[in-house]
Amino acid sequence: MAHIIVVGNEKGGAGKSTVSMHVATTLARLGYKIAALDLDLRQRSLGRYLENRKAFMEKAALELPLVALHDLPEIDADSLQPGENVYDHRLSAAVSELEPSNDFILIDCPGSHTRLSQVAHSLADTLITPLNDSFVDFDLLAHTDQKGEKITGPSVYSEMVWNARQLRAQAGLKPIDWIVIRNRVGTQRMVNKEKMERAISMLSKRIGFRVAPGFSERVVFRELFPRGLTLLDLKDIGVKQLNISNIAARQELRDMMKSLNLPGVDVDI
């Protein structure tokens, strides 16, 4: 049975697709068979990323680790029972088809609340939530007082994850390993950064997630997207000497992958 990784966050611009692409292609590079589903049926950032990669490989006549992108199957509405949701069946049908032949299935969720996203969270063995290092984004997880020092209650997203955990428990499935990745963390010690660190640490103990390092703000990610490349592809395409920023970004990727602690994965990249 494939291990299901869901990358979810109901706020746009947190780096979900960048994280999804790097996690998926890293696993493919390590020799695992991985399938990807992009649930943002409108914007399709991960889908576009993977399509760009395939087109670049064909044009440059290069062989790079490839992740198979799959569409959700169409479901005949007449086959549904009263009260059943077509999106539930489309996602469950896709996962059922992919599980026997893949080591991992990565599901990239849209930056908004949708029925598909809700169902995907309940399927997650590992849930990755990228979060910009800002209290604007932290509000997605929990509400704080005006000083940002006291947590006053969970947010709707945290409540959705809680509901997903409850559904899995009722079905006798193992608990979700929820990991919040801190993206765009500043390099300098700043008051806001320290407050965020304390708030996330407090919340992780309260609602049960692990905290992992993510990616800093770097131009290289925007440059890689049109060709569908990742940090690990640079040497393969002829970049002989990486600059300091690229080396630092590669190290961030190593640290993130190790922190995910995916089953059976020995991160050596």
C-alpha positions, -999 to +999 in steps of 0.1 A: +000+000+000+013+034-009+021+060+018-001+090+012+014+125+015-010+154+015+004+190+012-023+213+025-029+249+036-060+269+030-040+301+024-024+308-010+012+318-014+026+295+013+048+275-011+027+243-013+034+235-049+072+242-045+073+219-015+052+193-033+074+193-063+106+190-043+093+163-021+080+143-050+110+146-072+134+139-043+116+106-036+117+098-074+154+105-074+159+082-044+143+054-065+108+054-052+078+052-075+055+081-068+023+094-083+010+129-079-026+144-078-032+181-081-065+190-065-064+226-075-085+219-106-084+256-116-049+269-111-030+235-113+004+249-101+018+214-094+003+201-126+019+229-146+052+223-129+053+187-138+041+194-174+069+220-177+094+194-165+083+168-191+084+194-219+119+206-209+132+170-207+120+163-243+134+196-257+168+192-239+169+154-245+176+148-208+166+120-185+156+134-151+136+117-123+100+119-133+068+120-112+037+107-129+008+132-127-027+117-127-061+132-133-091+124-112-114+099-130-148+110-140-177+094-120-212+088-135-235+108-113-262+082-118-241+056-100-241+076-068-264+068-039-286+096-024-264+120-003-231+107-018-207+133-031-191+129-065-158+144-054-155+118-026-157+091-052-134+107-077-106+110-052-111+076-036-112+060-070-079+077-080-062+066-048-075+031-050-061+028-086-027+042-077-020+025-043-010-010-055+016+002-080+033+032-061+054+036-030+040+071-024+011+092-035+015+129-032-017+151-031-013+188-036-044+207-022-057+241-033-052+272-012-088+273-002-114+251+015-129+226-009-147+193-005-118+176-024-093+191+000-113+180+030-115+144+018-078+144+010-068+154+045-087+124+059-066+101+036-033+115+047-007+093+063+016+124+064+002+159+062+026+187+053+014+223+060+038+249+046+034+282+066+050+315+059+067+329+089+041+356+096+012+360+121-010+366+090-004+330+080-003+317+116-039+328+119-046+299+096-037+275+125-048+294+155-060+328+168-038+348+192-041+379+214-030+413+201+005+408+213+008+374+195+019+358+227-012+339+239-032+314+218-069+321+221-083+293+200-079+270+170-087+281+135-110+265+110-081+248+093-069+232+125-105+221+132-106+205+097-075+185+105-090+175+138-121+162+120-099+143+096-081+127+125-114+117+140-125+101+108-093+081+105-096+069+141-132+058+135-120+039+105-093+022+125-065+039+105-032+051+119-030+087+131-020+115+107+016+126+111+011+164+108+041+185+100+041+223+098+069+236+077+081+271+084+088+288+051+105+322+044+120+324+079+143+355+081+180+350+087+183+377+113+170+375+148+139+397+149+111+402+174+084+388+150+105+358+142+110+350+179+073+355+187+064+331+158+088+305+171+073+306+205+037+306+192+043+277+169+061+257+196+031+263+220+005+254+194+024+222+183+020+208+218-016+219+221-030+205+189-004+179+180+019+186+150+056+185+144+076+216+132+101+212+104+124+237+086+113+249+051+127+271+024+139+306+027+127+332+002+149+327-029+147+338-065+159+304-077+124+288-071+107+313-094+134+307-120+130+269-119+093+267-124+091+274-162+114+245-169+099+222-142+132+219-125+142+215-088+173+223-068+186+187-073+184+190-111+209+218-115+240+197-119+222+174-142+215+203-166+251+214-167+254+239-138+289+229-127+293+254-098+264+263-076+262+298-060+260+302-023+222+307-024+217+275-043+240+255-020+220+269+010+187+260-006+199+224-013+208+221+024+174+234+034+159+207+012+180+180+029+170+192+063+133+193+053+133+158+039+150+144+069+125+161+092+096+145+074+108+111+085+089+093+058+088+055+063+117+036+048+132+067+033+170+072+038+176+108+027+210+109+010+209+137-016 
